[in-house]
Amino acid sequence: MKQIMDLHTHTSFCNHAYSSLKENMDYSHEIGLKVLGWSEHGYGMPGTTVRPMFFNFRVIQDYYKDVRILKGMEANIFNYQGDIFEEEVLGKMDYVIASLHKNTIKPGTIEENTNAVMKAMDNPRVNILGHIDDGTFPLDYKTIVQKAADKNIAIEVNNSSFIEKTFRKDSKKNIQEILNWAKTYKTKIIMNSDAHIHYEIGNVDLSIEQAAKNDFPEELIINNSIGKLEKLLEMKVL
């Protein structure tokens, strides 16, 4: 599978990543990506970004050299009712990844966590569910994956979940269950790096390994097709 996009990347704007947006764009051009998505942490996560940053995306051109730049956000689900902290700016984003993080919401019961994700999917701005493989937040994967298919929301296979030093729990086991349900319900997946330094952009080798282990059908993987991405985001990309 040719990796032509990466929609989960971070920059030093979030205060815990190590490369600039310019470095990320240069590296994306260098490795031949067609689409780079900048999905900075939303300002609901303490110690990261500030609200005005997301109101000034107009200064960033749509293309850098031959790389299409999409301006997104990794937004924060902050309660068990599925509310997103950054709701007021989601309409300004090209796309939104909705995620659960321990420093924005306390891990609850499987029922509480699942309700948070299910309700977040009712938000029409949400396009992708970020790293739901993290067992820190137990989830009813069958229910979530089925609804994601109905809502045209992609499930992320997050490469950083599978690195040796990951802080996420039971990701390899959980992603296999997620992929099994995704095959059943024909739910789309998207493989992203979650890069916090430029040279990890586009690196989804461990995600590909997990998909291959599951014999996951390529037609349900968004990464190899601009057309699939456009259907997911409901917008013209290239």
VEXNULUM-122934 format. One line per 5 residues: number of its first residue (from 1); their letters; for each residue y, x, z of N, C-alpha, C. Coordinates in nm, 2 decimals, always signed. Layout:
N
NUM> A> Y X Z Y X Z Y X Z; ...
! end
This chain:
238
1> MKQIM> -0.12 +0.08 +0.00 +0.00 +0.00 +0.00 +0.12 +0.09 +0.00; +0.21 +0.06 -0.09 +0.34 +0.14 -0.10 +0.44 +0.08 -0.01; +0.49 +0.16 +0.08 +0.59 +0.11 +0.18 +0.73 +0.12 +0.11; +0.79 +0.01 +0.08 +0.92 +0.01 +0.01 +1.04 -0.04 +0.10; +1.00 -0.08 +0.23 +1.11 -0.13 +0.32 +1.07 -0.10 +0.46
6> DLHTH> +1.18 -0.10 +0.54 +1.16 -0.08 +0.69 +1.27 -0.16 +0.75; +1.24 -0.27 +0.82 +1.34 -0.36 +0.87 +1.36 -0.35 +1.02; +1.30 -0.26 +1.09 +1.32 -0.24 +1.23 +1.35 -0.10 +1.26; +1.48 -0.07 +1.26 +1.53 +0.07 +1.29 +1.65 +0.06 +1.38; +1.67 +0.17 +1.45 +1.78 +0.18 +1.55 +1.86 +0.30 +1.53
11> TSFCN> +1.98 +0.30 +1.58 +2.07 +0.42 +1.57 +2.13 +0.45 +1.71; +2.21 +0.55 +1.72 +2.27 +0.60 +1.85 +2.36 +0.49 +1.90; +2.40 +0.39 +1.83 +2.48 +0.28 +1.88 +2.42 +0.21 +2.00; +2.28 +0.22 +2.01 +2.22 +0.14 +2.12 +2.20 +0.23 +2.24; +2.24 +0.36 +2.23 +2.24 +0.45 +2.35 +2.11 +0.50 +2.39
16> HAYSS> +2.00 +0.46 +2.32 +1.87 +0.52 +2.35 +1.80 +0.56 +2.23; +1.87 +0.57 +2.11 +1.82 +0.62 +1.99 +1.90 +0.75 +1.96; +1.86 +0.83 +1.86 +1.91 +0.96 +1.85 +1.97 +1.00 +1.71; +1.97 +0.91 +1.62 +2.03 +0.94 +1.49 +2.14 +0.84 +1.46; +2.23 +0.88 +1.37 +2.34 +0.79 +1.33 +2.29 +0.70 +1.21
21> LKENM> +2.37 +0.60 +1.18 +2.34 +0.51 +1.07 +2.34 +0.60 +0.94; +2.44 +0.69 +0.93 +2.44 +0.77 +0.81 +2.31 +0.86 +0.80; +2.27 +0.91 +0.90 +2.14 +0.99 +0.90 +2.02 +0.90 +0.86; +2.02 +0.78 +0.91 +1.91 +0.69 +0.87 +1.92 +0.65 +0.72; +2.04 +0.63 +0.67 +2.05 +0.59 +0.53 +2.02 +0.71 +0.44
26> DYSHE> +2.06 +0.83 +0.48 +2.03 +0.95 +0.40 +1.88 +0.97 +0.40; +1.81 +0.95 +0.51 +1.67 +0.97 +0.51 +1.59 +0.87 +0.43; +1.64 +0.74 +0.44 +1.58 +0.64 +0.36 +1.59 +0.66 +0.21; +1.70 +0.72 +0.17 +1.71 +0.76 +0.03 +1.62 +0.87 +0.00; +1.61 +0.97 +0.09 +1.53 +1.08 +0.06 +1.38 +1.04 +0.05
31> IGLKV> +1.33 +0.95 +0.12 +1.19 +0.91 +0.11 +1.16 +0.80 +0.01; +1.27 +0.75 -0.05 +1.25 +0.65 -0.16 +1.23 +0.51 -0.12; +1.28 +0.47 +0.00 +1.28 +0.33 +0.04 +1.37 +0.25 -0.05; +1.33 +0.13 -0.08 +1.42 +0.04 -0.15 +1.51 -0.04 -0.06; +1.46 -0.07 +0.06 +1.54 -0.15 +0.15 +1.53 -0.09 +0.29
36> LGWSE> +1.65 -0.07 +0.35 +1.66 -0.03 +0.49 +1.72 -0.14 +0.57; +1.66 -0.18 +0.67 +1.71 -0.28 +0.76 +1.76 -0.22 +0.89; +1.89 -0.23 +0.92 +1.94 -0.18 +1.05 +1.94 -0.30 +1.15; +1.85 -0.29 +1.24 +1.83 -0.41 +1.33 +1.86 -0.36 +1.47; +1.99 -0.33 +1.50 +2.02 -0.27 +1.63 +2.00 -0.37 +1.74
41> HGYGM> +1.97 -0.32 +1.86 +1.95 -0.40 +1.98 +2.07 -0.49 +2.00; +2.05 -0.61 +2.03 +2.16 -0.70 +2.06 +2.22 -0.67 +2.20; +2.35 -0.71 +2.22 +2.42 -0.67 +2.34 +2.37 -0.74 +2.46; +2.27 -0.83 +2.45 +2.21 -0.89 +2.57 +2.13 -0.79 +2.64; +2.09 -0.68 +2.58 +2.01 -0.58 +2.65 +2.11 -0.48 +2.72
46> PGTTV> +2.10 -0.47 +2.85 +2.20 -0.39 +2.93 +2.20 -0.25 +2.88; +2.33 -0.19 +2.87 +2.34 -0.05 +2.84 +2.33 -0.02 +2.69; +2.33 -0.12 +2.61 +2.32 -0.09 +2.46 +2.44 -0.12 +2.39; +2.44 -0.21 +2.30 +2.55 -0.23 +2.21 +2.66 -0.32 +2.27; +2.77 -0.34 +2.20 +2.88 -0.43 +2.24 +2.90 -0.53 +2.13
51> RPMFF> +2.95 -0.65 +2.18 +2.96 -0.76 +2.09 +3.04 -0.74 +1.96; +3.16 -0.67 +1.97 +3.24 -0.65 +1.85 +3.17 -0.58 +1.74; +3.07 -0.49 +1.77 +3.00 -0.42 +1.66 +2.94 -0.51 +1.56; +2.89 -0.62 +1.60 +2.83 -0.71 +1.51 +2.92 -0.80 +1.43; +3.05 -0.79 +1.46 +3.15 -0.87 +1.38 +3.22 -0.78 +1.28
56> NFRVI> +3.18 -0.66 +1.27 +3.25 -0.57 +1.18 +3.15 -0.51 +1.07; +3.04 -0.58 +1.04 +2.95 -0.53 +0.94 +3.00 -0.53 +0.80; +3.12 -0.60 +0.78 +3.18 -0.61 +0.65 +3.21 -0.47 +0.60; +3.23 -0.37 +0.69 +3.27 -0.23 +0.64 +3.15 -0.16 +0.58; +3.03 -0.21 +0.60 +2.91 -0.14 +0.56 +2.87 -0.20 +0.42
61> QDYYK> +2.87 -0.12 +0.32 +2.84 -0.16 +0.19 +2.69 -0.21 +0.18; +2.66 -0.29 +0.08 +2.53 -0.34 +0.06 +2.43 -0.24 +0.01; +2.48 -0.14 -0.06 +2.40 -0.03 -0.11 +2.45 +0.11 -0.06; +2.36 +0.19 -0.03 +2.39 +0.33 +0.00 +2.31 +0.41 -0.10; +2.38 +0.47 -0.20 +2.31 +0.53 -0.31 +2.22 +0.42 -0.38
66> DVRIL> +2.09 +0.44 -0.38 +2.00 +0.33 -0.44 +1.93 +0.25 -0.33; +1.97 +0.26 -0.21 +1.90 +0.19 -0.10 +1.98 +0.07 -0.06; +1.91 -0.05 -0.06 +1.97 -0.17 -0.02 +1.98 -0.17 +0.13; +2.10 -0.19 +0.19 +2.11 -0.19 +0.33 +2.13 -0.34 +0.38; +2.03 -0.38 +0.46 +2.04 -0.51 +0.53 +2.09 -0.49 +0.67
71> KGMEA> +2.18 -0.58 +0.71 +2.24 -0.57 +0.85 +2.18 -0.68 +0.93; +2.09 -0.64 +1.03 +2.02 -0.73 +1.11 +2.05 -0.71 +1.26; +1.96 -0.76 +1.34 +1.97 -0.75 +1.48 +1.83 -0.77 +1.54; +1.80 -0.69 +1.64 +1.69 -0.72 +1.73 +1.74 -0.79 +1.85; +1.73 -0.92 +1.84 +1.80 -1.01 +1.93 +1.71 -1.03 +2.06
76> NIFNY> +1.77 -1.07 +2.17 +1.70 -1.08 +2.29 +1.67 -1.23 +2.34; +1.54 -1.26 +2.35 +1.50 -1.39 +2.41 +1.52 -1.36 +2.56; +1.60 -1.44 +2.62 +1.64 -1.41 +2.76 +1.60 -1.51 +2.87; +1.53 -1.62 +2.83 +1.48 -1.71 +2.93 +1.35 -1.78 +2.87; +1.28 -1.85 +2.95 +1.16 -1.91 +2.91 +1.18 -2.04 +2.83
81> QGDIF> +1.30 -2.08 +2.81 +1.34 -2.19 +2.71 +1.36 -2.13 +2.57; +1.35 -2.00 +2.55 +1.36 -1.94 +2.42 +1.50 -1.92 +2.37; +1.60 -1.93 +2.46 +1.73 -1.91 +2.42 +1.76 -1.76 +2.38; +1.84 -1.74 +2.29 +1.87 -1.60 +2.24 +2.01 -1.57 +2.29; +2.03 -1.45 +2.36 +2.15 -1.42 +2.42 +2.27 -1.41 +2.32
86> EEEVL> +2.24 -1.36 +2.20 +2.34 -1.33 +2.10 +2.36 -1.44 +2.00; +2.33 -1.56 +2.04 +2.33 -1.68 +1.95 +2.46 -1.68 +1.87; +2.57 -1.65 +1.93 +2.70 -1.67 +1.86 +2.72 -1.59 +1.73; +2.65 -1.48 +1.72 +2.67 -1.39 +1.61 +2.55 -1.39 +1.51; +2.44 -1.46 +1.54 +2.32 -1.46 +1.46 +2.35 -1.50 +1.31
91> GKMDY> +2.45 -1.59 +1.30 +2.48 -1.63 +1.16 +2.54 -1.53 +1.07; +2.59 -1.42 +1.13 +2.65 -1.31 +1.06 +2.55 -1.21 +1.01; +2.43 -1.22 +1.06 +2.32 -1.12 +1.03 +2.25 -1.16 +0.90; +2.20 -1.05 +0.83 +2.12 -1.08 +0.71 +1.98 -1.13 +0.76; +1.94 -1.09 +0.88 +1.81 -1.13 +0.93 +1.81 -1.10 +1.08
96> VIASL> +1.71 -1.17 +1.15 +1.71 -1.15 +1.30 +1.56 -1.13 +1.34; +1.54 -1.03 +1.42 +1.41 -1.01 +1.48 +1.43 -1.06 +1.63; +1.35 -1.15 +1.67 +1.35 -1.20 +1.81 +1.24 -1.13 +1.89; +1.28 -1.07 +2.00 +1.19 -0.99 +2.08 +1.20 -1.02 +2.23; +1.10 -0.99 +2.30 +1.10 -0.99 +2.45 +1.10 -0.85 +2.50
101> HKNTI> +1.20 -0.82 +2.59 +1.21 -0.69 +2.65 +1.22 -0.70 +2.80; +1.16 -0.61 +2.88 +1.15 -0.63 +3.02 +1.29 -0.62 +3.09; +1.38 -0.55 +3.02 +1.52 -0.54 +3.08 +1.61 -0.66 +3.04; +1.56 -0.75 +2.97 +1.64 -0.87 +2.95 +1.57 -1.00 +3.00; +1.44 -1.00 +3.01 +1.36 -1.11 +3.07 +1.24 -1.06 +3.15
106> KPGTI> +1.22 -1.12 +3.26 +1.11 -1.08 +3.35 +0.98 -1.13 +3.29; +0.88 -1.05 +3.27 +0.75 -1.10 +3.22 +0.70 -1.22 +3.31; +0.66 -1.33 +3.25 +0.62 -1.44 +3.33 +0.47 -1.47 +3.30; +0.43 -1.59 +3.33 +0.29 -1.63 +3.30 +0.27 -1.64 +3.15; +0.14 -1.66 +3.11 +0.12 -1.67 +2.97 +0.18 -1.80 +2.92
111> EENTN> +0.19 -1.90 +3.00 +0.25 -2.03 +2.96 +0.41 -2.01 +2.94; +0.47 -1.94 +3.04 +0.61 -1.92 +3.03 +0.65 -1.83 +2.92; +0.58 -1.72 +2.90 +0.61 -1.63 +2.79 +0.59 -1.70 +2.65; +0.48 -1.77 +2.64 +0.45 -1.84 +2.52 +0.56 -1.94 +2.49; +0.60 -2.02 +2.59 +0.70 -2.12 +2.56 +0.83 -2.05 +2.52
116> AVMKA> +0.86 -1.93 +2.57 +0.99 -1.86 +2.53 +0.98 -1.83 +2.38; +0.87 -1.78 +2.34 +0.86 -1.74 +2.20 +0.85 -1.86 +2.11; +0.78 -1.96 +2.15 +0.77 -2.09 +2.07 +0.90 -2.15 +2.05; +0.98 -2.16 +2.16 +1.12 -2.22 +2.15 +1.21 -2.13 +2.07; +1.20 -2.00 +2.08 +1.28 -1.91 +2.00 +1.26 -1.93 +1.85
121> MDNPR> +1.13 -1.96 +1.81 +1.10 -1.99 +1.67 +1.17 -2.11 +1.62; +1.21 -2.20 +1.70 +1.29 -2.32 +1.66 +1.43 -2.28 +1.61; +1.47 -2.16 +1.65 +1.61 -2.12 +1.60 +1.60 -2.08 +1.45; +1.68 -2.15 +1.37 +1.67 -2.13 +1.23 +1.71 -1.99 +1.18; +1.77 -1.91 +1.27 +1.82 -1.78 +1.23 +1.71 -1.67 +1.25
126> VNILG> +1.60 -1.71 +1.32 +1.49 -1.61 +1.35 +1.40 -1.59 +1.22; +1.38 -1.47 +1.18 +1.30 -1.44 +1.07 +1.17 -1.37 +1.10; +1.17 -1.29 +1.21 +1.06 -1.20 +1.25 +1.05 -1.21 +1.40; +0.92 -1.20 +1.44 +0.89 -1.18 +1.59 +0.86 -1.04 +1.61; +0.93 -0.97 +1.70 +0.91 -0.83 +1.72 +0.81 -0.80 +1.83
131> HIDDG> +0.72 -0.70 +1.80 +0.62 -0.65 +1.88 +0.56 -0.74 +1.99; +0.51 -0.86 +1.94 +0.45 -0.95 +2.03 +0.31 -0.90 +2.08; +0.27 -0.79 +2.03 +0.14 -0.73 +2.07 +0.15 -0.67 +2.21; +0.27 -0.65 +2.27 +0.28 -0.59 +2.40 +0.23 -0.68 +2.51; +0.12 -0.63 +2.57 +0.05 -0.71 +2.67 +0.13 -0.72 +2.80
136> TFPLD> +0.24 -0.66 +2.81 +0.33 -0.68 +2.92 +0.37 -0.82 +2.93; +0.38 -0.89 +2.82 +0.41 -1.03 +2.81 +0.29 -1.10 +2.75; +0.20 -1.15 +2.84 +0.08 -1.22 +2.79 +0.12 -1.34 +2.71; +0.05 -1.36 +2.60 +0.09 -1.47 +2.51 -0.03 -1.55 +2.45; -0.01 -1.67 +2.42 -0.12 -1.75 +2.35 -0.10 -1.72 +2.20
141> YKTIV> -0.17 -1.62 +2.15 -0.14 -1.58 +2.01 -0.18 -1.68 +1.91; -0.28 -1.76 +1.93 -0.32 -1.86 +1.83 -0.20 -1.96 +1.81; -0.15 -2.01 +1.92 -0.04 -2.11 +1.91 +0.08 -2.05 +1.84; +0.12 -1.93 +1.88 +0.24 -1.86 +1.82 +0.22 -1.83 +1.67; +0.10 -1.78 +1.64 +0.08 -1.74 +1.50 +0.08 -1.86 +1.41
146> QKAAD> +0.02 -1.97 +1.45 +0.01 -2.09 +1.37 +0.15 -2.14 +1.35; +0.24 -2.14 +1.45 +0.37 -2.19 +1.44 +0.45 -2.10 +1.35; +0.43 -1.97 +1.36 +0.50 -1.88 +1.27 +0.48 -1.91 +1.12; +0.35 -1.94 +1.09 +0.32 -1.98 +0.95 +0.40 -2.10 +0.91; +0.40 -2.20 +1.00 +0.47 -2.33 +0.97 +0.62 -2.31 +0.95
151> KNIAI> +0.68 -2.21 +1.02 +0.82 -2.19 +1.02 +0.87 -2.08 +0.93; +0.78 -2.02 +0.85 +0.82 -1.91 +0.76 +0.88 -1.79 +0.84; +0.81 -1.76 +0.95 +0.85 -1.65 +1.03 +0.74 -1.54 +1.02; +0.78 -1.42 +1.00 +0.68 -1.31 +0.99 +0.65 -1.25 +1.13; +0.52 -1.21 +1.15 +0.48 -1.14 +1.27 +0.49 -0.99 +1.24
156> EVNNS> +0.56 -0.92 +1.33 +0.57 -0.78 +1.31 +0.45 -0.70 +1.36; +0.41 -0.61 +1.28 +0.31 -0.50 +1.32 +0.39 -0.38 +1.34; +0.42 -0.35 +1.47 +0.52 -0.25 +1.51 +0.45 -0.11 +1.53; +0.49 -0.02 +1.44 +0.42 +0.11 +1.44 +0.43 +0.18 +1.58; +0.54 +0.17 +1.64 +0.56 +0.24 +1.77 +0.47 +0.18 +1.88
161> SFIEK> +0.41 +0.07 +1.86 +0.31 +0.01 +1.96 +0.19 +0.09 +1.97; +0.16 +0.17 +1.86 +0.03 +0.24 +1.85 +0.03 +0.39 +1.87; +0.15 +0.44 +1.90 +0.16 +0.58 +1.92 +0.10 +0.62 +2.06; +0.06 +0.74 +2.07 -0.01 +0.78 +2.19 +0.08 +0.76 +2.32; +0.21 +0.78 +2.31 +0.29 +0.77 +2.43 +0.36 +0.63 +2.45
166> TFRKD> +0.31 +0.53 +2.38 +0.37 +0.40 +2.39 +0.37 +0.35 +2.53; +0.47 +0.27 +2.57 +0.48 +0.21 +2.70 +0.42 +0.07 +2.69; +0.39 +0.02 +2.57 +0.33 -0.11 +2.56 +0.19 -0.12 +2.60; +0.14 -0.24 +2.64 +0.01 -0.25 +2.69 -0.09 -0.32 +2.60; -0.21 -0.26 +2.58 -0.32 -0.32 +2.51 -0.28 -0.36 +2.36
171> SKKNI> -0.19 -0.29 +2.30 -0.14 -0.33 +2.17 -0.25 -0.33 +2.06; -0.34 -0.23 +2.06 -0.44 -0.23 +1.96 -0.53 -0.35 +1.97; -0.57 -0.38 +2.09 -0.66 -0.50 +2.11 -0.58 -0.62 +2.07; -0.46 -0.63 +2.11 -0.39 -0.76 +2.09 -0.35 -0.78 +1.94; -0.32 -0.67 +1.87 -0.29 -0.68 +1.73 -0.41 -0.73 +1.65
176> QEILN> -0.53 -0.69 +1.69 -0.64 -0.74 +1.62 -0.66 -0.89 +1.63; -0.63 -0.94 +1.75 -0.64 -1.09 +1.77 -0.53 -1.15 +1.69; -0.41 -1.10 +1.69 -0.30 -1.15 +1.61 -0.33 -1.16 +1.46; -0.39 -1.05 +1.41 -0.42 -1.04 +1.27 -0.53 -1.14 +1.24; -0.63 -1.16 +1.33 -0.73 -1.26 +1.30 -0.67 -1.40 +1.29
181> WAKTY> -0.58 -1.43 +1.37 -0.52 -1.56 +1.36 -0.43 -1.57 +1.24; -0.37 -1.46 +1.21 -0.28 -1.46 +1.09 -0.36 -1.48 +0.96; -0.48 -1.43 +0.95 -0.57 -1.46 +0.84 -0.61 -1.60 +0.84; -0.63 -1.66 +0.95 -0.68 -1.80 +0.96 -0.57 -1.89 +0.91; -0.44 -1.87 +0.95 -0.33 -1.96 +0.92 -0.25 -1.91 +0.81
186> KTKII> -0.28 -1.79 +0.75 -0.21 -1.74 +0.63 -0.06 -1.71 +0.67; -0.05 -1.65 +0.79 +0.08 -1.61 +0.84 +0.12 -1.47 +0.79; +0.24 -1.46 +0.74 +0.28 -1.33 +0.69 +0.31 -1.23 +0.80; +0.28 -1.10 +0.77 +0.31 -0.99 +0.86 +0.40 -0.90 +0.79; +0.48 -0.82 +0.87 +0.56 -0.72 +0.82 +0.55 -0.59 +0.91
191> MNSDA> +0.52 -0.48 +0.85 +0.50 -0.35 +0.92 +0.64 -0.28 +0.93; +0.68 -0.25 +1.05 +0.80 -0.18 +1.07 +0.78 -0.06 +1.16; +0.87 +0.04 +1.15 +0.86 +0.16 +1.23 +0.91 +0.15 +1.37; +1.02 +0.06 +1.39 +1.09 +0.06 +1.52 +1.14 +0.20 +1.55; +1.19 +0.27 +1.44 +1.24 +0.41 +1.45 +1.36 +0.42 +1.54
196> HIHYE> +1.35 +0.51 +1.63 +1.47 +0.55 +1.72 +1.52 +0.69 +1.69; +1.47 +0.74 +1.58 +1.52 +0.87 +1.53 +1.49 +0.87 +1.38; +1.57 +0.93 +1.30 +1.57 +0.90 +1.15 +1.44 +0.94 +1.09; +1.37 +1.05 +1.13 +1.25 +1.09 +1.06 +1.13 +1.00 +1.09; +1.14 +0.90 +1.17 +1.04 +0.80 +1.18 +1.05 +0.68 +1.09
201> IGNVD> +1.17 +0.67 +1.03 +1.19 +0.56 +0.94 +1.08 +0.56 +0.82; +1.03 +0.44 +0.80 +0.93 +0.43 +0.69 +0.79 +0.47 +0.73; +0.77 +0.52 +0.85 +0.64 +0.56 +0.90 +0.57 +0.44 +0.96; +0.48 +0.38 +0.89 +0.40 +0.27 +0.94 +0.25 +0.30 +0.92; +0.22 +0.43 +0.92 +0.08 +0.47 +0.90 -0.02 +0.41 +1.00
206> LSIEQ> +0.02 +0.40 +1.13 -0.06 +0.35 +1.23 -0.08 +0.20 +1.22; +0.03 +0.13 +1.17 +0.02 -0.01 +1.14 -0.08 -0.04 +1.03; -0.07 +0.04 +0.92 -0.16 +0.03 +0.81 -0.30 +0.05 +0.85; -0.32 +0.14 +0.94 -0.46 +0.17 +1.00 -0.51 +0.04 +1.07; -0.43 -0.02 +1.15 -0.47 -0.14 +1.22 -0.50 -0.25 +1.12
211> AAKND> -0.42 -0.27 +1.02 -0.44 -0.37 +0.92 -0.57 -0.35 +0.84; -0.60 -0.22 +0.81 -0.72 -0.18 +0.74 -0.84 -0.21 +0.83; -0.83 -0.18 +0.95 -0.94 -0.20 +1.05 -0.98 -0.35 +1.05; -0.88 -0.43 +1.03 -0.90 -0.58 +1.03 -0.94 -0.64 +0.90; -0.93 -0.55 +0.79 -0.95 -0.60 +0.66 -0.85 -0.71 +0.62
216> FPEEL> -0.73 -0.68 +0.66 -0.62 -0.78 +0.65 -0.58 -0.80 +0.50; -0.57 -0.92 +0.45 -0.54 -0.93 +0.31 -0.40 -0.89 +0.27; -0.39 -0.81 +0.16 -0.26 -0.75 +0.12 -0.16 -0.86 +0.08; -0.21 -0.97 +0.03 -0.11 -1.07 -0.01 -0.03 -1.13 +0.10; -0.08 -1.11 +0.23 +0.00 -1.16 +0.34 +0.09 -1.06 +0.40
221> IINNS> +0.09 -0.94 +0.34 +0.18 -0.83 +0.39 +0.31 -0.83 +0.31; +0.42 -0.83 +0.37 +0.55 -0.84 +0.30 +0.59 -0.71 +0.25; +0.55 -0.60 +0.31 +0.61 -0.47 +0.28 +0.61 -0.42 +0.13; +0.52 -0.47 +0.06 +0.50 -0.42 -0.08 +0.57 -0.50 -0.19; +0.66 -0.60 -0.14 +0.71 -0.69 -0.24 +0.85 -0.73 -0.20
226> IGKLE> +0.95 -0.71 -0.29 +1.08 -0.76 -0.27 +1.08 -0.91 -0.27; +1.00 -0.97 -0.36 +0.99 -1.11 -0.37 +0.95 -1.18 -0.24; +0.85 -1.12 -0.18 +0.80 -1.17 -0.05 +0.91 -1.16 +0.05; +0.99 -1.05 +0.05 +1.10 -1.04 +0.15 +1.20 -1.14 +0.12; +1.23 -1.17 +0.00 +1.34 -1.27 -0.03 +1.29 -1.41 +0.01
231> KLLEM> +1.17 -1.44 +0.00 +1.12 -1.57 +0.04 +1.12 -1.58 +0.20; +1.09 -1.47 +0.26 +1.10 -1.47 +0.41 +1.25 -1.49 +0.46; +1.34 -1.42 +0.40 +1.48 -1.42 +0.44 +1.56 -1.53 +0.38; +1.50 -1.59 +0.27 +1.57 -1.70 +0.20 +1.70 -1.65 +0.15; +1.70 -1.53 +0.09 +1.82 -1.48 +0.03 +1.79 -1.38 -0.08
236> KVL> +1.88 -1.35 -0.17 +1.86 -1.25 -0.27 +1.88 -1.12 -0.21; +1.79 -1.03 -0.22 +1.79 -0.89 -0.16 +1.84 -0.79 -0.26; +1.77 -0.78 -0.38 +1.81 -0.69 -0.48 +1.87 -0.76 -0.60
! end
